[in-house]
Amino acid sequence: MKVINNNDIRKLLDTSIHWKHLSVGQFLWAIGLHEGEGSFTFSYRGKYLQYARVKIAMSDLDVIERAKTIWEAERVGIDNSKKNCKLMYYTQVNIAAKDNNGKHIELLEIMKPYFSKRRQHQLERTVIHALAHIIQMKTTKYNKLLKPKHRRKKA
């Protein structure tokens, strides 16, 4: 885990493509929240990755709403699958989505040195899977463009 230096963090955020607007305080808060309540999750369909996500879940709605804003996630969800328990709220971002332009991968890479070694390892695994998935999606799309279209012969 890297020693926190506000000036170094500000420089990293200022040189980023998508995260210049974050304050150092928001950045550090997001790291602490993820270290305690966050997870990296994957879903596969057969051998193919469907998504790689960063997820924060807890029973405090106000905290989840703040995390949603910082991560620029789409929504706050409710997990009420466990009866007789507090409602659990979550927010998540799909970092292997073709429409996010790698912005969440960029944020994770900036955060990485400030995570514990265990979280750093999880983050690396997640980013590798996400990048492989993005390459797979782009390759599939490219191959479809190259495939010749078959025309029916008129009888």
N, C-alpha and C positions, 0 to 999 in steps of 0.2 A: 504494500500500500504506500502510495506516494505521500510525502509531506504536503499539506495544504498551503498553498501560497496564492492569495487572492489575485495578485498581479499576473501570475502565470495562467490562472484559470481565465481571467478576463481576456488575455491575449489569445488563448485557445478558442474561446467563444467568438471573439471579434474576427478571427481568421476563418471561422466556419462558414459554410454556405447557408445553412438553414437556421442557426441557433444564436445569431448575434443579439437577438432581443432578450435572451435569458439573462437575468442578473446572476451574479456569483452566488448570492443567497439561495435563489431558486435551484440552481444547479446542485449546490451542496445538499439542500433539503431533499432533492430527488434521489441523490446517491444514498443518503441515509435511509430514506423510505424504502428504496429498492433493496438495500442490504438487509433490512429487517423484514419486510413484508412482500418483497417481489419474487418473481420466478420467471424462468425461461422455459417455455413449453414448445413441444413439437407435436404435429399430427401427421401421420402417414396414411396413405391409401395404398395398400400393397407395399411396393418398394418405393413409391413416389411420395416425396414430401408435399403435404398440402399447405402447411404453414409453419412458420417459426414466430413465436410471439414473446413479447415482454408483457407480463401481467402483474398487477398489484391488486391484492384482495385483502379486505378487512371489514370490520363492522362499523367503522366511522365514515359516514357518508361525506362529511365536509373534507376530510383528508383525501378521499378518493376523487372528489370533484376537483380539488386543487391539483392532484396528480394528473388528472385528465387534461387540465389546462396546460400544464407544463409539458407533458408528452405530446400534446396536440392529438389526443385520441378522439375517436368519433363519439363515444358514448360512455355512460356509466351503466353497468348491468347489475342485476340482482340475482344472487344465487340463493334460492330458498329451498334447496334440495334436502336439507337436513331439518326435519320437523322438530319442534320444541327447542330450537336454538335461535340465537340472534340472527337477524338478516345479515347476510354477507354481501358487500358491494364490491365491485371490481371495475377496473378499466384496463384496457389492453391495446397494444398496437401490434399489427402484423408487420414484422420487419422484412418479410419476403414478398411483399405485395408489389406488383408491377407499377402501381400508380403512386408510390410514395417516394420515388426517385432516390432511394437510399438515405433519406434524411434521418431515420431512426438509427440506422447503422452508423451514420456519422456521429450522432449523439452518444451512442454506446462506446464508440472508439475514443471519444473525448473523456468519457467517464471512467473507462477501463483502469487507468493507473490508480484511481482513488477507491476502487473496490478491493475487498479482501482477496487473497489468492484463490480461494474457492470460487468466489463469484467471477473472478477474472477468467478462470478455466471454463465456467459455464457460459460466460459471455462469448469467449472465443469459439466454443463449440456451436453456439447459436448463430453467430455471424457466418461461420463457415457453411453451415447448413443453409442459411438464408441466401448467401451468395450463390451457392450451387443451384438452389431452386430458381433464382432469378435468371441465371445462365441457361438453365434447362428450359424455362418459359420462353426466353428470347430465341433460343436455338429452335424450339418447336415452331414458333411463329415464323422464323426465317425459312425453315424447311418447307412450311406450307406455302410460302410465297414462291419458292423455287419449283415446287411440284407442278408439272405441266397439267393443264386442265384437259380432261378427256371430253371429246365431243361425241355425241351420238350421231351415228350415220343415219341419214334419212332413207327410209325404205322405198 
